[in-house]
């Protein structure tokens, strides 16, 4: 993989406002039926102002995440960060200096036991604390899958709202880096996207990461936050220095277009942007959407976009593209001018030497865009 | 003494203890006698719910020479892998075993081909011990066709079917319940072998290990849980991650033995003892007190969580190869020149294997889709748009 510095420009929100106050708020999180988005975002989210007006710093993604964690631990005395090796700063430096500043009772290492890390976090959260658990690589999250699916996601529901573990946030670096091999490159977000009760959030850039992480930690629902490890150092951007949140369950249109809608998240968006640039030379105008929150996802925005363009391509790494495809086919069937297509990793385990063949590269996306437009 | 010298002279003529073929470069003053020799293990065993074996071990000069040679090859191989990684021939992850060679070499001395071994990702030398070749290891590290896993596994996934080596596993601790399963198969099929399920001090805190131990103890499975305690789980010292760093006691109702893992002979004695015990009674835990000189992996310098003095201290006092060297020299089974010659041969073997491995080609692209299923019943693997590149899985 060629090492390039990607600067993600901040794109102003062009779609209809989705975030903000919802009519169904009542101080307690409740599901709101009748809306296309079936869960509402937290009531007390601050609307983010245009970041260009704020004081910013040019930092990379792990620094942005680090800032978010500092902010949380500063603002809430009942918040804790724990996981394997977080004490010295973590293997990706996301937790640097936290222990020095906040002490080893709030920032502490755990032994090598993912299931226990998440289970412990659920317990801590159910006592009203903000438990920020780190799983060192998303590939290792599977021992904790039972805790997340069976305990965290269902806690509020099965206790009739007596208890909840909303303060739990599980952070994990995910995704390919070019040489990670089978167990340091997986994108397991799809496994979590079929579990009502949790939220899955994936940022695409440093400023998004800080805002989304702050929103996820403060959201009164358990959130699994996947961080694209490829971008930890590579993505550098102007990030506001202060405390700000970005709304969950709200997708963002990164560029407007009229011929085809592309939906993606995380690191893949960088590749998709390149593909969009390339096909724009052929006169194909792409609308690129960053989903940001995978569940509950901003169906309205995507539907609006597909209704405008008539085509959908979901180039993503993982199986959640299927849900998007099915949902959009259902709601926009008559408007679609080409079958919904997906450009994903291949149906093989994540390979070692074959990674360049496996990955959904720019050329594969360009091919798929052309095939869809010329259908 | 005179008898020994006479024997050595005779060895020159008669070709030693009949262990080496004529014309071999071993036909020299080097003793290849397989006469039994008893030695004392300096560091005593510590037992948990079992009486430790005697600290007097039976070996022979030939065996000691073999230990020396094998460990030296392993050491050279790991150091070569280090430079290969730094020159980007090996990509991804590479976890080196140098310092811990005595564990797998000592184990092999007490095992045979009916026994199975399953370990974690620090497996290059374990693979060699089970019958793999240096060429296979290098080729696999570089992701080439001639690798033991066809280049598809890499550093962490080396396997050897004939040698009963079940890998080579990436997820920490996940191999231990597999070990219990292997042992069950051996017991059921009356193979008269044991399984050694190896793990590290980091994995010792995984829940699945205790699940595996419970199952093995409940069903009296012939499995030996070998904890290679190199005192650091990546960067975390054992006392920071375990309430009880006495890993040989962690099996609770499973008896355990603490062994000096830098001493081949101690390891051999312990594994021999454990094998006899296990075939009759069920699981046992062996804690190998060992040390790795490199960091956890090639991206870890290995000096941020331990001092360089500590590393060089262990290298000076407890290095397994030096220990055997001193034994050989003090008992006059070999001269300094003999050992130098062995080292030179070993270096050459490793270099030759390296050169050959570098020439090996990468696996062909269709291999990306092979071996996902055994028989795929027409399952398709898709490319970008499902039209041009749809592959029916072979």
HADDOCK unambig.tbl for C-alpha pairs under 7 A between the chains (distance, minus, plus):
assign (segid A and resid 110 and name CA) (segid B and resid 241 and name CA) 6.84 0.50 0.50
assign (segid A and resid 111 and name CA) (segid B and resid 205 and name CA) 6.58 0.50 0.50
assign (segid A and resid 111 and name CA) (segid B and resid 241 and name CA) 4.83 0.50 0.50
assign (segid A and resid 112 and name CA) (segid B and resid 202 and name CA) 6.04 0.50 0.50
assign (segid A and resid 112 and name CA) (segid B and resid 203 and name CA) 6.50 0.50 0.50
assign (segid A and resid 112 and name CA) (segid B and resid 205 and name CA) 6.02 0.50 0.50
assign (segid A and resid 112 and name CA) (segid B and resid 206 and name CA) 6.31 0.50 0.50
assign (segid A and resid 113 and name CA) (segid B and resid 205 and name CA) 6.40 0.50 0.50
assign (segid A and resid 113 and name CA) (segid B and resid 206 and name CA) 5.19 0.50 0.50
assign (segid A and resid 179 and name CA) (segid B and resid 91 and name CA) 6.00 0.50 0.50
assign (segid A and resid 179 and name CA) (segid B and resid 92 and name CA) 4.63 0.50 0.50
assign (segid A and resid 180 and name CA) (segid B and resid 92 and name CA) 5.17 0.50 0.50
assign (segid A and resid 181 and name CA) (segid B and resid 92 and name CA) 6.34 0.50 0.50
assign (segid A and resid 183 and name CA) (segid B and resid 170 and name CA) 6.63 0.50 0.50
assign (segid A and resid 341 and name CA) (segid B and resid 385 and name CA) 6.61 0.50 0.50
assign (segid A and resid 342 and name CA) (segid B and resid 385 and name CA) 6.80 0.50 0.50
assign (segid A and resid 343 and name CA) (segid B and resid 384 and name CA) 4.85 0.50 0.50
assign (segid A and resid 343 and name CA) (segid B and resid 385 and name CA) 6.57 0.50 0.50
assign (segid A and resid 344 and name CA) (segid B and resid 384 and name CA) 6.75 0.50 0.50
assign (segid A and resid 346 and name CA) (segid B and resid 381 and name CA) 6.35 0.50 0.50
assign (segid A and resid 346 and name CA) (segid B and resid 382 and name CA) 5.82 0.50 0.50
assign (segid A and resid 346 and name CA) (segid B and resid 383 and name CA) 6.10 0.50 0.50
assign (segid A and resid 347 and name CA) (segid B and resid 381 and name CA) 4.87 0.50 0.50
assign (segid A and resid 347 and name CA) (segid B and resid 382 and name CA) 6.30 0.50 0.50
assign (segid A and resid 348 and name CA) (segid B and resid 369 and name CA) 6.48 0.50 0.50
assign (segid A and resid 348 and name CA) (segid B and resid 372 and name CA) 6.68 0.50 0.50
assign (segid A and resid 352 and name CA) (segid B and resid 152 and name CA) 6.09 0.50 0.50
assign (segid A and resid 352 and name CA) (segid B and resid 153 and name CA) 6.73 0.50 0.50
assign (segid A and resid 352 and name CA) (segid B and resid 154 and name CA) 6.93 0.50 0.50
assign (segid A and resid 353 and name CA) (segid B and resid 143 and name CA) 6.11 0.50 0.50
assign (segid A and resid 353 and name CA) (segid B and resid 152 and name CA) 6.85 0.50 0.50
assign (segid A and resid 354 and name CA) (segid B and resid 368 and name CA) 6.40 0.50 0.50
assign (segid A and resid 364 and name CA) (segid B and resid 384 and name CA) 5.62 0.50 0.50
assign (segid A and resid 368 and name CA) (segid B and resid 384 and name CA) 6.62 0.50 0.50
assign (segid A and resid 368 and name CA) (segid B and resid 385 and name CA) 5.77 0.50 0.50
